[in-house]
């Protein structure tokens, strides 16, 4: 989530998709448990949604 820290909010949704795909692939290979991958994806999505809500609030 470096893009969040540096302010590159526009690129975050694209990166979230890439990270989600990578986590799913890792879980499919059983390197990472599927629930762990899902939990991490969920946490990242929640951070993104909170960031977008904050950005929208500041814009109005």
Steps between C-alpha positions, in 0.01 A plus 500: 500500500786736425279680252270591787789643698638697206162626384470299179139416579401460135727197455393319816193317358710360214767385741239349730381280214856389430568422865171314530585286199845425638358406841247268335775333299709455812204351686431265209855367530439460873797714589254720686176377654196613304343665806818695563505620141132598520555683828790700356300586189210613714719722716653665195157558346374657822798735508438596139131566563579711806758696303259563213226609743740739668612640166137548391415674827793738462404577140156626597 
